[in-house]
Amino acid sequence: MKTTIDLSAPYWPQNLWPYVYTCGLTELVCFLDWEPGDRSVGMPAGAWLVHAYAGGVDIMELLKDHIIEDIEIEAAAAIEQDIREGAACSLSSD
């Protein structure tokens, strides 16, 4: 049985992209700085984790480096896909 966790963040930081990261039964509401890639020079899109909330508490500083890297890679791909599909911002980890 999945435990219900408060996924709310205390506020929505402006100029950051939202992303819900799911790992097993754990969900984090994340906010990332994102920069689009430039295919003409082979530069991929990049995302940098700024906040990661669990139960309304920012736990970004407690996350291990490999988890932060996973979040940034998954979020960059999801944000780029959302933009290609015309959805400017969405709370989705699809």
VMD Tcl script that draws the C-alpha trace (Angstrom):
set ca {
  {0.00 0.00 0.00}
  {1.36 3.38 -1.02}
  {1.64 5.97 1.72}
  {0.08 9.33 0.90}
  {2.63 12.11 1.05}
  {1.91 15.84 0.99}
  {3.38 16.84 -2.38}
  {2.83 20.54 -1.91}
  {5.66 23.00 -1.98}
  {5.46 26.13 0.14}
  {5.52 28.32 -2.98}
  {6.07 27.99 -6.74}
  {9.43 29.63 -7.52}
  {9.15 31.92 -10.55}
  {11.36 31.21 -13.56}
  {11.87 27.57 -12.53}
  {10.40 24.51 -14.19}
  {8.33 22.05 -12.11}
  {8.92 18.32 -12.31}
  {7.64 15.44 -10.19}
  {10.38 12.85 -9.69}
  {9.22 9.35 -8.79}
  {11.48 6.61 -7.48}
  {9.61 3.58 -6.18}
  {7.02 4.86 -3.71}
  {8.78 8.20 -3.24}
  {7.67 11.33 -5.09}
  {9.50 14.65 -4.94}
  {8.16 17.96 -6.23}
  {11.21 19.45 -7.92}
  {11.95 22.86 -9.40}
  {14.76 23.19 -11.90}
  {16.56 25.84 -13.89}
  {16.51 24.74 -17.53}
  {18.32 25.82 -20.66}
  {17.38 24.60 -24.13}
  {19.90 22.73 -26.19}
  {21.39 23.92 -29.47}
  {21.47 21.06 -31.94}
  {23.43 23.10 -34.47}
  {26.50 22.89 -32.23}
  {25.64 19.59 -30.56}
  {24.78 21.07 -27.15}
  {22.06 19.09 -25.34}
  {19.40 20.71 -23.15}
  {20.37 20.98 -19.51}
  {18.49 21.14 -16.22}
  {19.85 22.01 -12.78}
  {18.01 21.08 -9.61}
  {17.27 24.07 -7.37}
  {14.60 22.68 -4.99}
  {13.28 19.19 -4.18}
  {10.29 19.03 -1.82}
  {9.06 16.04 0.15}
  {6.04 16.75 2.32}
  {6.50 20.50 1.85}
  {10.13 20.44 3.05}
  {13.04 21.23 0.72}
  {15.38 18.24 0.96}
  {17.61 19.12 -1.99}
  {20.74 19.37 0.18}
  {20.09 15.88 1.59}
  {19.96 14.10 -1.79}
  {22.89 12.05 -2.99}
  {24.69 13.22 -6.13}
  {23.49 10.31 -8.26}
  {19.85 11.05 -7.38}
  {20.30 14.74 -8.26}
  {21.87 13.70 -11.57}
  {18.96 11.32 -12.29}
  {16.43 14.09 -11.57}
  {18.28 16.57 -13.80}
  {18.57 14.12 -16.72}
  {14.93 12.99 -16.53}
  {13.61 16.53 -16.06}
  {15.63 17.94 -18.98}
  {14.19 15.28 -21.29}
  {10.63 15.79 -19.98}
  {10.78 19.59 -20.23}
  {12.17 19.44 -23.76}
  {9.38 17.01 -24.75}
  {6.73 19.26 -23.15}
  {8.04 22.24 -25.12}
  {8.06 20.26 -28.37}
  {4.45 19.23 -27.69}
  {3.46 22.82 -26.90}
  {2.90 22.50 -23.16}
  {4.92 25.32 -21.58}
  {4.87 23.90 -18.05}
  {3.41 20.74 -16.58}
  {3.72 18.82 -13.35}
  {4.50 15.51 -14.98}
  {7.24 12.94 -15.01}
  {5.97 11.17 -18.16}
}
mol new
graphics top color blue
foreach p $ca { graphics top sphere $p radius 0.5 }
foreach p [lrange $ca 0 end-1] q [lrange $ca 1 end] { graphics top cylinder $p $q radius 0.2 }
display resetview
